[in-house]
């Protein structure tokens, strides 16, 4: 029973670690640029 309760917490910690690694590698700027480009295409501006 304890194993099922700990899984979400493990996933949250893993997600935070992976986000921190991505920010340290400099991937944040690239992801934001891609998301802005996709959004502009969706609304017909880009």
Secondary structure, DSSP 8 states (H G I E B T S, - for coil): -HHHHHHHHHHHHHHHHHHHHHHHHTHHHHHHHHHHHHHHHHHT--
